[in-house]
Amino acid sequence: MLSKLKILLILVALSVGWPQIILRFESLITPELQLFGLAAYAALLGICLVGIFSAAFIPVAPVRWGFALFISLSGIMVETYQSSVEDHMPYDAFISMIDASGSLHEAWGQYASAMMIGGVQAVLLFLGIGLSIHHVTKKHSKKLIAAPLLILFALAGILFIRGGDGARGLPTAYTGAAYAMLYGYERSTEVIAPREPVKLPVVRPLNGDGDIVMLVDESISGQYLDINSSRGVYSGLMAPKSGVTPHNFGLAVSIAHCSAAVNMTLRHGGTRDDYVRINGSMPSIWAYAQKAGFETIYIDVPRTKRIFNNMMDDSELKNIDQWIEFDDVPIQRRDHAAADALAGFLNDGKRQFIYLQKIGAHFPIHDKYPDEYMRFKPALPRGQFLNISDTGDRTGFSGSRESWITYRNSYRNTLIWNVGAFFDRLLGQADLAGSTIIYTSDHGQNLHERGGTGVVTHCSPDPKPEEGLVPLVVLDTPQTAGQPGAIDWDAAIAKGRNRSSHFQIFPTVLEMMGYDAKAVQAIYGSDLLTANTAPFAFNYQFNARLGRAPSWKAIKLDEIAYPPDSDFRPVPVGQRGQAIAARPASPAVPATGTK
């Protein structure tokens, strides 16, 4: 009776992953029958099932329970991912989720239902394998112990040879366990040299003695702002206060389509061809700033309580003079609190390098803006996510075509508040004389402008080009531009508008700090003053491992999906001041030129 119960528990647990198995078989049968691939997959699936069921009858209880614990826990992450994105979890995504483990407590809000599914599956599998066996025979004990372990090692070996690929449609428990083994192997064998000290010579800063600010927003798609599209919403960057000059590089391409990869690279200068070594062993932006005589300021808006964000660690912290957070500020007001803090630093007369990480428009966006900024309707339901920074459950958002309309409208409302009103507040009180702000976003968003269903906006395994499309604007003053040796941003934009890349920001900042341009570019590549000759593409396999090359998603600007006007209704006459307004108060115009 107990044996039947064990088998039943295992079968129920495995049934959770049945949709991925069906999809894998369908992909090998239609539109063209792939006999070899079909036979190989069926054999591998069968072997994995043999491994799971044989593990359930290992007569040595500690071994049986230990194996049950390992593979059931390993499967939670894979099943959570696949239930959330409705697609296979590649090894690259497994690494990305480990890198983002600092957000686990917040991820519960967004993926609670998927994590519960993964948890239930893990419990069923754990009990199914681990429960005791009556009438144990020692005759085949060695074989029963060896079989599941050998099968797991064989699967890990296959994935290793294929650069982490090849687990599509396999039981999530075995996939997760194999991924965990590969990750453990990589961490134990990787050779990253100790982080180097700054060796480049300081010559002359290009922005005099003013501050340098890297202002990195979250989840802002460049084509949704009025500076880049006649359909875009108010950004505060078209015509800021008198004395501030915006230099708009137009639509730029991000490093990757996940926050951690982008911010890590923006802080360390990794290049397209050498980001692993440079990010892991070269000096951070903070170290360069300190050697050049800057006080270093890190303003972290999304996180609180000194939790490291976006792959930051203690090695960076030692070169940061001030770490600013907003523990007691409501999330809806945090970007604006950061504007006040940044204005204070810009006005204090000290020479500082400031890296500001905003909240921007990261999901959930239901409550990221005040009621009076609901200028686009219909929008997502409000009032449930006021205290959630980066994630939130999907209540009120099903991922259907209709719900994406409400999402895009809430996104527009969020941009008006966390971009437009943010810059109004910042530039209304900050003195930029001599200082320069470089504004961009970590990545763009796939808001399903082309239709379709699902809930993923970025970090997807098969990304849309919009996930890597970001704004890039430089803000300075005529005083800055008039300094000897100052950057001619207009000339730079003539070369780089709608062609620039995140990879060009780090070398530009080093040159602004005073480092020799030739020495900088010899290591970190071209700056924003130089036309970008690299492909206009972002890396969607940033964590390429095991000898596998990164994968690049090309962006063709004439194929970009722009915000649909059909999402919202026209503004009734005489009601612009009310919360039902559908467009910004000032009509957007096509963005031309640089100012």
C-alpha positions as CSV (number, residue, x, y, z in Angstrom):
1,M,0.0,0.0,0.0
2,L,2.8,2.4,0.9
3,S,4.6,1.7,-2.4
4,K,1.4,2.6,-4.3
5,L,1.1,5.8,-2.3
6,K,4.7,6.7,-3.1
7,I,4.2,6.1,-6.8
8,L,1.0,8.2,-6.7
9,L,2.7,11.1,-5.0
10,I,5.5,11.1,-7.6
11,L,3.1,10.9,-10.5
12,V,1.0,13.8,-9.1
13,A,4.2,15.8,-8.7
14,L,5.4,15.1,-12.2
15,S,2.0,16.0,-13.6
16,V,2.7,19.6,-12.7
17,G,5.3,19.8,-15.5
18,W,3.2,17.9,-18.0
19,P,2.5,21.0,-20.2
20,Q,6.2,21.5,-20.9
21,I,6.5,17.8,-21.9
22,I,3.6,18.2,-24.3
23,L,5.1,21.3,-25.8
24,R,8.4,19.6,-26.3
25,F,6.9,16.7,-28.1
26,E,4.8,19.0,-30.3
27,S,7.9,21.0,-31.2
28,L,9.6,17.8,-32.4
29,I,6.6,16.6,-34.4
30,T,5.3,19.8,-36.0
31,P,5.7,21.5,-38.4
32,E,8.3,18.9,-39.4
33,L,8.9,15.5,-37.8
34,Q,12.3,15.3,-36.3
35,L,12.8,11.6,-35.8
36,F,16.3,11.7,-34.2
37,G,15.4,14.6,-31.9
38,L,12.2,12.9,-30.9
39,A,13.9,9.6,-30.1
40,A,16.7,11.4,-28.2
41,Y,14.2,13.4,-26.1
42,A,12.0,10.4,-25.4
43,A,15.0,8.4,-24.3
44,L,16.3,11.2,-22.0
45,L,12.9,11.8,-20.5
46,G,12.5,8.0,-19.9
47,I,15.9,7.9,-18.2
48,C,15.1,10.8,-15.9
49,L,11.8,9.1,-14.9
50,V,13.7,5.9,-14.2
51,G,16.1,7.9,-12.0
52,I,13.2,9.5,-10.0
53,F,11.3,6.2,-9.4
54,S,14.4,4.2,-8.6
55,A,15.4,6.8,-6.0
56,A,12.1,6.2,-4.3
57,F,13.1,2.6,-3.5
58,I,16.6,3.2,-2.3
59,P,16.7,1.0,0.9
60,V,19.1,3.3,2.8
61,A,16.9,5.9,4.4
62,P,19.5,8.7,4.8
63,V,20.5,8.4,1.2
64,R,16.9,8.2,0.0
65,W,15.8,11.3,2.0
66,G,18.9,13.2,1.1
67,F,18.4,12.7,-2.6
68,A,14.7,13.5,-2.2
69,L,15.5,16.8,-0.5
70,F,18.1,17.8,-3.1
71,I,16.1,17.3,-6.2
72,S,12.8,18.5,-4.8
73,L,14.3,21.8,-3.6
74,S,16.3,22.2,-6.9
75,G,13.0,21.9,-8.8
76,I,11.3,24.8,-7.1
77,M,13.2,27.5,-8.9
78,V,12.7,25.9,-12.3
79,E,9.0,25.2,-11.8
80,T,8.4,28.7,-10.5
81,Y,10.1,30.2,-13.5
82,Q,8.3,28.0,-16.0
83,S,4.9,28.5,-14.4
84,S,5.5,32.3,-14.4
85,V,6.8,32.8,-18.0
86,E,5.0,29.8,-19.5
87,D,8.3,28.7,-21.2
88,H,11.3,26.5,-20.6
89,M,13.9,27.8,-18.1
90,P,17.4,27.9,-19.7
91,Y,20.6,27.7,-17.7
92,D,21.2,31.4,-18.3
93,A,17.9,32.2,-16.6
94,F,18.8,29.9,-13.7
95,I,22.0,32.0,-13.1
96,S,20.1,35.3,-13.5
97,M,17.6,34.2,-10.8
98,I,20.5,33.3,-8.4
99,D,22.1,36.7,-9.1
100,A,18.7,38.3,-8.1
101,S,18.3,36.2,-5.0
102,G,18.5,39.4,-2.9
103,S,15.0,40.2,-4.1
104,L,13.5,36.8,-3.0
105,H,11.4,38.4,-0.3
106,E,9.9,40.7,-2.9
107,A,9.6,38.1,-5.6
108,W,7.0,36.4,-3.4
109,G,4.6,39.2,-4.1
110,Q,4.9,38.9,-7.9
111,Y,5.2,35.1,-8.2
112,A,3.5,33.8,-5.1
113,S,1.1,31.5,-7.0
114,A,3.9,30.1,-9.2
115,M,6.2,29.6,-6.2
116,M,3.3,27.8,-4.4
117,I,2.9,25.5,-7.4
118,G,6.7,24.8,-7.3
119,G,6.5,24.3,-3.5
120,V,3.6,21.9,-3.7
121,Q,5.4,19.9,-6.4
122,A,8.5,19.8,-4.2
123,V,6.6,18.5,-1.2
124,L,4.9,15.8,-3.1
125,L,8.1,14.7,-4.7
126,F,10.0,14.9,-1.4
127,L,7.4,12.6,0.3
128,G,7.0,10.3,-2.7
129,I,10.7,9.6,-2.8
130,G,11.5,9.8,0.9
131,L,8.7,7.9,2.6
132,S,9.9,4.6,4.1
133,I,9.8,1.3,2.3
134,H,8.4,-1.9,3.8
135,H,9.9,-5.3,3.1
136,V,13.2,-3.7,2.1
137,T,15.6,-6.0,0.3
138,K,19.3,-5.3,0.2
139,K,19.8,-7.4,-2.9
140,H,19.7,-4.4,-5.4
141,S,20.5,-1.6,-3.0
142,K,23.7,-0.6,-4.7
143,K,22.0,-0.4,-8.1
144,L,19.1,1.6,-6.7
145,I,21.5,4.0,-5.1
146,A,23.7,4.3,-8.2
147,A,21.0,4.6,-10.8
148,P,19.5,8.1,-9.9
149,L,22.9,9.5,-9.1
150,L,24.5,8.3,-12.3
151,I,21.5,9.5,-14.3
152,L,21.8,13.0,-12.7
153,F,25.5,13.1,-13.5
154,A,24.8,12.0,-17.0
155,L,22.3,14.7,-17.5
156,A,24.6,17.3,-16.1
157,G,27.3,16.1,-18.4
158,I,25.0,16.4,-21.4
159,L,24.1,19.9,-20.4
160,F,27.8,20.8,-19.8
161,I,28.7,19.6,-23.3
162,R,25.8,21.7,-24.8
163,G,26.7,24.8,-22.9
164,G,23.7,24.4,-20.5
165,D,21.2,23.7,-23.2
166,G,19.2,20.5,-23.7
167,A,16.9,20.3,-20.7
168,R,13.7,21.5,-22.3
169,G,10.7,19.4,-21.4
170,L,12.5,17.3,-18.8
171,P,11.3,16.9,-15.2
172,T,12.0,20.2,-13.3
173,A,13.5,18.4,-10.3
174,Y,16.2,16.8,-12.4
175,T,16.7,19.9,-14.5
176,G,17.1,22.1,-11.4
177,A,19.5,19.5,-9.8
178,A,21.6,19.4,-12.9
179,Y,21.7,23.2,-13.2
180,A,22.7,23.4,-9.5
181,M,25.6,20.9,-10.1
182,L,26.8,23.0,-13.1
183,Y,26.6,26.2,-11.1
184,G,28.5,24.6,-8.3
185,Y,31.2,23.3,-10.7
186,E,31.5,26.8,-12.2
187,R,31.8,28.6,-8.9
188,S,34.4,26.1,-7.7
189,T,36.6,26.2,-10.8
190,E,36.2,29.8,-12.0
191,V,39.4,31.8,-12.0
192,I,38.7,35.5,-11.5
193,A,41.8,37.5,-10.8
194,P,41.8,39.8,-7.7
195,R,40.2,43.1,-8.5
196,E,42.9,45.4,-9.8
197,P,43.7,48.9,-8.5
198,V,43.3,51.9,-10.8
199,K,46.3,52.2,-13.1
200,L,45.1,54.6,-15.7
201,P,46.6,58.1,-15.7
202,V,44.5,61.2,-14.7
203,V,45.0,64.0,-17.2
204,R,42.3,66.6,-17.2
205,P,38.6,66.4,-16.5
206,L,36.2,67.3,-19.3
207,N,33.6,68.8,-17.0
208,G,35.9,70.9,-14.9
209,D,35.3,70.6,-11.2
210,G,31.5,69.8,-11.4
211,D,29.7,66.7,-10.3
212,I,29.1,63.7,-12.6
213,V,25.9,61.9,-12.2
214,M,24.9,58.5,-13.6
215,L,21.1,58.4,-13.3
216,V,19.9,54.9,-14.1
217,D,16.2,54.5,-14.2
218,E,14.3,51.2,-14.1
219,S,12.2,49.7,-16.9
220,I,11.9,52.8,-19.0
221,S,11.2,52.2,-22.7
222,G,12.7,55.0,-24.8
223,Q,9.9,55.0,-27.3
224,Y,7.3,55.8,-24.6
225,L,8.8,59.3,-23.8
226,D,7.9,62.5,-25.7
227,I,11.6,63.1,-26.5
228,N,11.6,60.2,-28.8
229,S,8.1,59.8,-30.1
230,S,5.1,62.0,-30.9
231,R,3.1,59.3,-29.0
232,G,5.3,59.5,-26.0
233,V,4.3,60.9,-22.6
234,Y,5.7,63.9,-20.7
235,S,9.3,63.3,-19.7
236,G,10.3,66.7,-18.4
237,L,13.3,66.5,-20.8
238,M,11.9,68.3,-23.9
239,A,12.3,71.8,-22.5
240,P,13.6,71.8,-18.8
241,K,14.1,74.9,-16.8
242,S,16.1,77.8,-18.3
243,G,19.8,77.2,-18.0
244,V,19.7,73.4,-18.4
245,T,20.4,71.9,-21.8
246,P,19.2,68.4,-22.7
247,H,21.2,66.5,-25.3
248,N,19.1,63.7,-26.5
249,F,20.9,60.7,-28.0
250,G,17.4,59.3,-28.9
251,L,16.8,55.6,-28.7
252,A,19.8,53.7,-27.4
253,V,20.4,50.0,-26.9
254,S,21.0,48.5,-23.5
255,I,23.7,46.1,-22.4
256,A,21.2,43.4,-21.6
257,H,17.5,43.1,-20.8
258,C,17.9,42.3,-17.1
259,S,18.6,44.8,-14.3
260,A,21.5,43.0,-12.6
261,A,23.5,42.5,-15.7
262,V,23.2,46.0,-16.9
263,N,23.9,47.8,-13.6
264,M,26.9,45.5,-12.9
265,T,28.4,46.4,-16.3
266,L,27.6,50.1,-16.0
267,R,29.5,50.1,-12.7
268,H,32.5,48.1,-14.0
269,G,32.8,48.9,-17.7
270,G,32.5,45.4,-19.2
271,T,32.7,45.5,-23.0
272,R,30.8,43.4,-25.5
273,D,33.7,41.0,-26.0
274,D,35.2,41.0,-22.5
275,Y,32.5,41.7,-19.9
276,V,33.1,38.7,-17.7
277,R,36.8,39.5,-17.0
278,I,36.4,43.2,-16.8
279,N,33.3,43.1,-14.5
280,G,35.0,40.5,-12.3
281,S,38.5,41.9,-11.9
282,M,38.9,45.5,-13.1
283,P,38.3,48.6,-10.9
284,S,34.8,49.8,-10.3
285,I,33.5,53.2,-11.2
286,W,33.8,54.1,-7.6
287,A,37.5,53.3,-7.5
288,Y,38.1,55.4,-10.6
289,A,36.1,58.3,-9.1
290,Q,38.0,58.3,-5.8
291,K,41.4,58.3,-7.5
292,A,40.2,61.3,-9.6
293,G,39.4,63.2,-6.5
294,F,35.6,62.7,-6.3
295,E,33.5,62.0,-3.3
296,T,31.5,58.9,-4.2
297,I,27.7,58.8,-3.6
298,Y,25.4,55.8,-4.1
299,I,21.7,56.6,-4.0
300,D,19.8,53.3,-4.0
301,V,16.0,54.0,-4.3
302,P,14.5,50.5,-4.6
303,R,16.3,48.8,-1.7
304,T,16.3,49.4,2.0
305,K,18.1,48.1,5.1
306,R,21.5,47.9,3.3
307,I,20.6,45.0,1.1
308,F,23.0,44.8,-1.8
309,N,21.3,45.3,-5.2
310,N,22.2,44.3,-8.7
311,M,25.2,42.2,-7.9
312,M,26.9,44.8,-5.7
313,D,29.3,43.4,-3.0
314,D,31.6,44.5,-0.3
315,S,34.5,45.1,-2.7
316,E,32.5,48.0,-4.2
317,L,31.3,49.3,-0.9
318,K,34.8,50.1,0.3
319,N,35.0,52.7,-2.4
320,I,31.6,54.3,-1.7
321,D,31.7,57.3,0.7
322,Q,28.0,57.7,1.2
323,W,25.2,55.1,0.6
324,I,21.8,56.8,0.6
325,E,18.6,54.8,1.0
326,F,15.0,55.9,1.9
327,D,13.8,53.3,4.4
328,D,10.9,55.4,5.8
329,V,9.7,57.0,2.5
330,P,6.6,55.6,0.9
331,I,7.5,53.8,-2.4
332,Q,5.3,56.1,-4.5
333,R,7.4,59.1,-3.2
334,R,10.9,57.5,-3.2
335,D,12.0,58.7,-6.7
336,H,11.0,62.2,-5.7
337,A,12.9,61.9,-2.4
338,A,15.9,60.9,-4.5
339,A,15.4,64.0,-6.6
340,D,15.7,66.1,-3.5
341,A,18.8,64.3,-2.3
342,L,20.5,64.6,-5.7
343,A,19.7,68.3,-5.8
344,G,21.3,68.7,-2.4
345,F,24.5,67.1,-3.6
346,L,24.5,69.1,-6.8
347,N,24.1,72.3,-4.8
348,D,26.7,71.6,-2.0
349,G,29.7,72.8,-3.9
350,K,31.7,69.6,-3.5
351,R,33.1,67.5,-6.3
352,Q,31.2,64.3,-6.4
353,F,30.4,61.3,-8.5
354,I,26.9,60.1,-7.9
355,Y,25.3,56.9,-9.1
356,L,21.5,57.0,-8.6
357,Q,19.4,53.9,-9.1
358,K,15.7,54.8,-9.5
359,I,12.5,52.8,-9.0
360,G,11.1,54.1,-12.3
361,A,8.4,51.9,-13.8
362,H,9.4,48.5,-12.4
363,F,6.3,46.3,-11.8
364,P,4.0,46.5,-10.0
365,I,3.0,49.8,-11.5
366,H,-0.6,49.8,-10.2
367,D,0.3,52.3,-7.4
368,K,3.6,53.9,-8.6
369,Y,1.8,57.2,-9.2
370,P,-0.6,59.5,-7.3
371,D,-4.3,59.6,-8.2
372,E,-4.0,63.0,-9.8
373,Y,-1.5,61.6,-12.3
374,M,-4.0,59.0,-13.7
375,R,-4.2,60.7,-17.1
376,F,-4.6,57.5,-19.1
377,K,-7.5,55.2,-18.7
378,P,-8.5,52.4,-18.3
379,A,-5.7,51.6,-15.9
380,L,-4.8,48.7,-13.6
381,P,-6.8,48.6,-10.3
382,R,-5.2,50.6,-7.5
383,G,-4.7,50.4,-3.7
384,Q,-3.1,47.0,-3.3
385,F,0.6,47.6,-4.0
386,L,1.5,50.8,-2.2
387,N,4.2,49.2,-0.2
388,I,5.8,47.0,-2.9
389,S,8.9,48.3,-4.7
390,D,10.0,45.9,-7.3
391,T,7.4,43.2,-7.5
392,G,3.7,42.5,-6.8
393,D,1.2,39.7,-7.4
394,R,-0.8,39.8,-10.5
395,T,-4.2,40.6,-9.0
396,G,-6.0,42.7,-11.6
397,F,-3.6,41.7,-14.4
398,S,-4.2,38.5,-16.2
399,G,-1.8,39.0,-19.1
400,S,-4.6,39.0,-21.6
401,R,-4.8,41.4,-24.5
402,E,-7.4,43.5,-22.7
403,S,-5.3,43.6,-19.5
404,W,-2.3,44.8,-21.4
405,I,-4.2,47.9,-22.4
406,T,-4.7,48.7,-18.7
407,Y,-1.0,47.9,-18.1
408,R,0.2,50.2,-20.8
409,N,-2.0,53.0,-19.5
410,S,-0.7,52.6,-15.9
411,Y,2.8,52.5,-17.4
412,R,2.2,55.9,-19.1
413,N,0.8,57.3,-15.8
414,T,3.9,56.0,-14.0
415,L,6.2,57.6,-16.5
416,I,4.6,61.0,-16.1
417,W,5.2,60.8,-12.3
418,N,8.5,59.0,-12.0
419,V,10.1,60.5,-15.1
420,G,8.3,63.8,-16.0
421,A,7.5,65.0,-12.5
422,F,10.8,63.7,-11.2
423,F,12.8,65.8,-13.6
424,D,10.6,68.8,-13.0
425,R,11.3,68.5,-9.3
426,L,15.1,67.8,-9.7
427,L,15.8,70.6,-12.2
428,G,13.6,73.0,-10.5
429,Q,15.9,73.1,-7.5
430,A,19.3,71.8,-8.6
431,D,22.2,74.0,-9.8
432,L,23.9,72.1,-12.6
433,A,26.5,74.7,-13.2
434,G,29.6,72.7,-14.1
435,S,27.9,69.4,-13.5
436,T,26.7,66.7,-16.0
437,I,23.9,64.2,-15.7
438,I,23.8,61.1,-17.9
439,Y,20.3,59.6,-17.8
440,T,19.3,56.2,-19.1
441,S,17.4,53.1,-18.1
442,D,18.6,49.7,-17.3
443,H,16.5,48.1,-20.0
444,G,13.2,48.6,-21.9
445,Q,9.9,46.7,-21.8
446,N,7.9,44.4,-23.9
447,L,4.4,45.7,-23.2
448,H,2.8,43.5,-25.8
449,E,2.1,46.3,-28.2
450,R,1.9,43.7,-31.0
451,G,-0.7,41.7,-29.1
452,G,-0.3,38.3,-27.5
453,T,-0.7,37.2,-23.9
454,G,1.6,36.5,-21.0
455,V,3.0,38.5,-18.1
456,V,6.7,38.9,-18.9
457,T,8.0,42.4,-19.6
458,H,11.7,41.8,-19.7
459,C,14.4,39.1,-19.0
460,S,12.5,36.8,-21.3
461,P,14.4,33.9,-23.0
462,D,13.2,34.9,-26.4
463,P,13.0,38.7,-26.1
464,K,11.3,41.3,-28.2
465,P,13.5,44.1,-29.4
466,E,11.7,46.7,-27.2
467,E,13.2,45.0,-24.1
468,G,16.6,46.5,-25.0
469,L,15.5,49.9,-26.1
470,V,16.2,52.7,-23.7
471,P,16.4,56.5,-23.5
472,L,19.8,58.2,-23.3
473,V,20.0,61.9,-22.5
474,V,22.8,64.1,-21.2
475,L,21.9,67.2,-19.1
476,D,24.3,70.1,-18.5
477,T,24.4,73.9,-18.6
478,P,26.0,76.4,-21.0
479,Q,28.6,77.1,-18.3
480,T,29.7,73.4,-18.5
481,A,29.7,73.5,-22.3
482,G,31.9,76.6,-22.3
483,Q,34.7,75.2,-20.3
484,P,38.1,74.5,-22.0
485,G,38.1,71.0,-23.3
486,A,34.4,70.5,-22.6
487,I,32.5,67.8,-24.5
488,D,30.7,69.0,-27.7
489,W,27.5,66.9,-27.0
490,D,25.8,68.2,-30.2
491,A,28.6,66.9,-32.3
492,A,28.4,63.6,-30.4
493,I,24.7,63.3,-31.0
494,A,25.2,64.0,-34.7
495,K,27.2,60.8,-34.8
496,G,25.3,58.8,-32.2
497,R,21.6,59.7,-32.3
498,N,19.5,56.5,-32.4
499,R,22.7,54.5,-32.7
500,S,24.4,54.7,-29.2
501,S,24.9,51.9,-26.7
502,H,25.2,51.5,-22.9
503,F,28.7,50.2,-23.5
504,Q,29.8,53.7,-24.4
505,I,28.8,55.3,-21.1
506,F,31.6,53.9,-18.8
507,P,34.5,55.2,-21.0
508,T,32.7,58.5,-21.4
509,V,32.4,58.9,-17.6
510,L,36.1,58.0,-17.1
511,E,37.1,60.6,-19.6
512,M,34.9,63.2,-17.9
513,M,36.7,62.4,-14.6
514,G,40.0,63.2,-16.2
515,Y,41.4,59.9,-17.4
516,D,43.3,59.8,-20.6
517,A,40.9,59.0,-23.5
518,K,43.3,56.8,-25.5
519,A,44.2,54.7,-22.4
520,V,40.5,54.4,-21.5
521,Q,39.3,53.4,-24.9
522,A,42.1,50.8,-25.3
523,I,40.5,48.9,-22.4
524,Y,36.8,49.9,-22.4
525,G,36.1,50.7,-26.1
526,S,34.5,53.7,-27.7
527,D,32.9,56.6,-25.9
528,L,29.7,58.5,-26.7
529,L,31.8,61.0,-28.7
530,T,32.6,58.3,-31.1
531,A,30.1,56.7,-33.6
532,N,29.0,53.3,-32.4
533,T,30.2,50.8,-35.0
534,A,29.1,47.7,-33.0
535,P,25.8,46.1,-33.9
536,F,22.8,47.8,-32.4
537,A,21.9,44.8,-30.3
538,F,21.6,43.7,-26.7
539,N,22.8,40.6,-24.9
540,Y,20.0,38.3,-23.9
541,Q,22.3,35.5,-22.8
542,F,24.5,37.6,-20.6
543,N,25.4,34.6,-18.3
544,A,26.6,32.5,-21.2
545,R,28.4,29.6,-19.6
546,L,30.3,26.5,-20.2
547,G,32.0,27.7,-23.4
548,R,28.8,29.0,-24.9
549,A,28.8,32.4,-26.6
550,P,26.5,35.3,-25.6
551,S,23.4,35.8,-27.8
552,W,22.6,39.2,-29.2
553,K,19.2,40.5,-30.1
554,A,19.4,43.0,-33.0
555,I,17.1,46.1,-32.9
556,K,15.8,47.5,-36.2
557,L,14.3,50.9,-35.4
558,D,11.9,50.7,-38.3
559,E,10.4,47.6,-36.8
560,I,9.9,48.9,-33.2
561,A,6.4,48.7,-31.8
562,Y,5.4,52.1,-30.6
563,P,2.7,52.9,-27.9
564,P,-0.7,52.3,-29.4
565,D,-3.0,55.4,-29.3
566,S,-6.0,53.0,-29.2
567,D,-5.2,52.1,-25.6
568,F,-7.0,55.1,-24.2
569,R,-10.0,57.3,-24.9
570,P,-9.9,61.0,-26.0
571,V,-9.9,63.8,-23.4
572,P,-13.5,65.2,-22.9
573,V,-13.6,68.9,-23.5
574,G,-13.1,70.9,-20.3
575,Q,-11.9,68.0,-18.2
576,R,-8.2,68.1,-18.7
577,G,-7.6,68.9,-15.0
578,Q,-9.4,65.8,-13.9
579,A,-8.0,62.3,-13.4
580,I,-9.8,61.0,-16.5
581,A,-7.6,62.8,-18.9
582,A,-6.1,60.5,-21.6
583,R,-3.1,62.5,-22.8
584,P,-0.5,64.7,-21.3
585,A,-1.5,68.2,-20.6
586,S,0.9,69.5,-23.3
587,P,0.7,67.7,-26.6
588,A,3.8,65.9,-27.6
589,V,5.5,66.7,-30.9
590,P,8.0,64.7,-32.9
591,A,11.4,64.9,-31.4
592,T,14.0,66.4,-33.7
593,G,17.5,67.9,-33.2
594,T,19.3,67.7,-29.9
595,K,17.6,70.2,-27.6
